[in-house]
């Protein structure tokens, strides 16, 4: 029996990250917000993390860390820590290699998210920390509705063009399944405003965040024009349309004898700040 096809095209995902290297700085505001939040949360813990893995994402967030990247950079930003090119769900590192794993924005388009979390847990030393942020299920839901409605109006059906996204509760449950202790999840929702659907597309391209679905249907021009019209119809008086970005923050600890007893499956409802605070 042949294996089920992966939801995301690994090669396309790499190409889009590589193509975005020259433009990423023009649209890095979401990644910067995720990276700042990760660094602040880790800084609140009174511990020195010396062996750090910066896991995926479009740009480095932890100076001096071993960085796993989807595609090599033309110029290494951190000379003493070159990129290791691999996928997050196929980590080429030995067990218990790191005491901290961080990930900003990279996990939203991993084909095997449960496998990526298992891999992050595997490479952590006992009582090592995993902290991640990525966009969740409510992200761009307004734009998604515009595209689906335009597709139905123009073709009579909605084709597969939009990447599936993870809900926060499901992500917390995946942490537990991966073997993390004290798994927690928080959600932030931001509003970003754009002058047109095409300006939003430009930012997604610059971020390397266009959908890398394995099965894609080309977007017809009439459908795109209808979607753009629907997007513009929702604009405020200043001509800008609001869209939602949901950011899921995850954290979990590699099990160790000195820790608290892990929560029962399905009960990962503590706040991230509370769980991290218990380690101070």
Long-range contacts (C-beta under 8 A, 24 or more apart in sequence): 5-214, 5-215, 6-111, 6-112, 6-214, 7-111, 7-163, 7-164, 7-213, 7-214, 8-109, 8-110, 8-111, 8-163, 8-212, 8-213, 8-214, 9-212, 9-213, 9-214, 10-87, 10-111, 12-212, 13-70, 13-109, 13-212, 14-70, 14-71, 15-71, 16-208, 16-209, 16-210, 16-212, 17-58, 17-69, 17-70, 17-71, 17-208, 18-70, 18-71, 18-72, 19-208, 20-58, 20-205, 20-206, 20-207, 20-208, 21-71, 21-73, 21-74, 23-205, 23-206, 24-58, 24-59, 24-206, 24-207, 24-208, 26-206, 27-202, 27-203, 27-204, 27-206, 27-207, 28-58, 28-59, 28-207, 30-105, 30-135, 30-190, 30-207, 30-245, 30-247, 31-57, 31-58, 31-59, 31-61, 31-104, 31-105, 31-207, 33-190, 33-247, 34-61, 34-104, 34-105, 34-133, 34-134, 34-247, 35-61, 35-104, 35-133, 37-133, 37-188, 37-247, 37-249, 38-102, 38-104, 38-131, 38-132, 38-133, 38-249, 41-131, 41-249, 41-251, 41-272, 41-273, 41-276, 42-100, 42-102, 42-129, 42-131, 44-276, 44-277, 44-280, 45-129, 45-276, 45-279, 45-280, 46-279, 46-280, 47-279, 49-99, 49-100, 49-129, 50-99, 51-97, 51-98, 51-99, 51-100, 51-125, 52-98, 52-99, 52-100, 52-101, 52-102, 53-93, 53-97, 53-98, 53-100, 53-101, 53-102, 53-123, 54-102, 54-103, 55-88, 55-101, 55-102, 55-103, 55-106, 55-120, 55-132, 56-88, 56-103, 56-105, 56-106, 56-107, 56-110, 57-103, 57-104, 57-105, 57-106, 58-105, 58-106, 58-207, 58-208, 61-102, 61-104, 62-102, 65-102, 66-93, 66-98, 70-106, 87-111, 87-116, 88-116, 88-119, 88-120, 89-113, 89-115, 89-116, 89-119, 90-119, 91-119, 91-120, 91-122, 91-123, 93-123, 94-123, 95-122, 95-123, 96-123, 96-124, 96-125, 96-126, 96-128, 97-123, 97-125, 98-123, 98-124, 98-125, 98-128, 99-124, 99-125, 99-127, 99-128, 99-129, 100-128, 100-129, 100-130, 100-131, 101-128, 101-129, 101-130, 101-131, 102-130, 102-131, 102-132, 103-130, 103-131, 103-132, 103-133, 103-134, 104-132, 104-133, 104-134, 105-133, 105-134, 105-135, 106-134, 107-132, 107-134, 108-134, 108-135, 108-136, 108-163, 108-165, 108-166, 109-163, 109-209, 109-211, 109-212, 113-166, 113-171, 113-174, 114-174, 114-177, 114-178, 117-174, 117-175, 117-177, 117-178, 117-180, 118-178, 118-179, 120-178, 121-178, 121-179, 121-180, 121-252, 121-254, 124-254, 125-254, 126-254, 126-255, 126-256, 127-253, 127-254, 127-255, 127-256, 127-258, 127-259, 128-253, 128-254, 129-251, 129-252, 129-253, 129-254, 129-279, 130-175, 130-180, 130-250, 130-251, 130-252, 130-253, 130-254, 131-249, 131-250, 131-251, 132-249, 132-250, 132-251, 133-247, 133-248, 133-249, 133-250, 134-166, 134-247, 134-248, 135-165, 135-245, 135-246, 135-247, 135-248, 136-165, 136-166, 136-167, 136-168, 136-171, 136-187, 136-246, 136-247, 136-248, 137-165, 137-166, 137-167, 137-168, 137-246, 138-189, 138-244, 138-246, 139-165, 139-244, 139-245, 139-246, 140-200, 140-243, 140-244, 140-245, 141-244, 142-231, 142-234, 142-241, 142-242, 142-243, 142-244, 143-197, 143-200, 143-227, 143-231, 143-243, 146-197, 146-227, 146-230, 146-231, 146-234, 147-219, 147-223, 147-227, 149-227, 149-230, 150-223, 150-224, 150-226, 150-227, 150-229, 150-230, 151-223, 151-227, 153-223, 153-226, 154-220, 154-222, 154-223, 154-226, 155-220, 155-223, 159-217, 160-213, 160-215, 160-216, 160-217, 161-211, 161-213, 161-216, 161-217, 161-219, 162-211, 162-213, 163-211, 163-212, 163-213, 166-248, 168-246, 168-248, 171-248, 171-250, 172-250, 172-268, 172-269, 173-265, 173-266, 173-268, 175-250, 175-252, 175-268, 176-262, 176-263, 176-265, 176-266, 176-268, 177-265, 178-252, 179-254, 179-255, 180-252, 180-253, 180-254, 180-255, 181-252, 181-253, 181-254, 181-255, 181-256, 181-259, 181-260, 181-262, 182-251, 182-252, 182-253, 182-259, 182-260, 182-262, 182-263, 182-270, 182-275, 182-278, 183-250, 183-251, 183-252, 183-262, 183-263, 183-268, 184-250, 184-251, 184-252, 184-268, 184-270, 184-271, 184-272, 184-274, 184-275, 185-248, 185-249, 185-250, 185-268, 185-272, 186-248, 186-249, 186-271, 186-272, 186-273, 187-246, 187-247, 187-248, 187-249, 188-246, 188-247, 188-249, 189-244, 189-245, 189-246, 189-247, 190-244, 190-245, 190-246, 190-247, 191-242, 191-243, 191-244, 191-245, 192-242, 192-243, 192-245, 193-236, 193-240, 193-241, 193-242, 193-243, 194-240, 194-241, 194-243, 195-239, 195-240, 195-241, 196-228, 196-231, 196-232, 196-241, 197-227, 197-228, 197-231, 197-232, 197-241, 198-228, 200-231, 200-243, 251-275, 251-276, 253-279
